[in-house]
Amino acid sequence: MDDRCTNCDVARQLAPGLIAEVGGRAEVIRQPRNAAESRQLHTAAFACHTRSIRHTSQRLDPALDPFPLALDERVHLCGHNAPHTAAANSYLVRRPSGSVMMVDTPRWSSALADRYAALGPLTDVLLTHRDHAAHGRRYADHFGALLWIHEGDLDAAPDADRVLRGTEPVEIGEGMIAHPLPGHTEGSVLYVADERYCFSGDSFYWSRTTGDIEVAENVTWHSIHELAASLARTAERLRFEWLLPGHGDRKRLPATEMAQRMRGLTARARHMQPQPIDFTAMRW
């Protein structure tokens, strides 16, 4: 792991036990002991936005690139996280028609686009907020897809094809609901697919440190008070099993438990106060 590491947590999500946080950055703490661990380490290496995980004397073998990586039968992790989105995770979600939607964007390359296209015709690129807008237009144009963003963050993608407005949920495709959730940014949006998958952007995430759903109150660009109000308005409407954030870890739990944890998060958020921006305070 070289010194370009930004401590984004992506590698630790994908190679737990092999990569850990040491001195405020990720470190390879031991070498893989079997084929499964070797695959984990290569998965982390191909996701790393700074390409910091590498062999000391040879290049990564493209044949070992696992992306797009299936999380289950409907959702794939794009991998190849982009420097221009601060290493945010992005996803591909299959729709009942056989088409695919992309949620936020990986780094751009035509070769990656071809790999993603193998999953099915890609019809929509859904941006959760301004920080993850990089490459959205490029992917949408490549696939002939629609680019979506909320009006609150429209200046980050002024040529978007579809603009979400207001705070009420909107069905933007069969089984895909957009829930505007201003707070992290003015135009933050959750996308919930099939009452099973919640693509939360940077609004909330699973913290391994606390073992619960958390908001990043120390990295809230717009208003923590508005985020609390958004959660109070929206949380009871949400039903999902998979929490799939841009930053922070993923988690799958029964929908009833997710609902209970969302109620707890909503209650905690009411008491949160504005904090200085501090990436080092993230509770990964």
Disulfide bonds with the S-S distance in Angstrom:
none
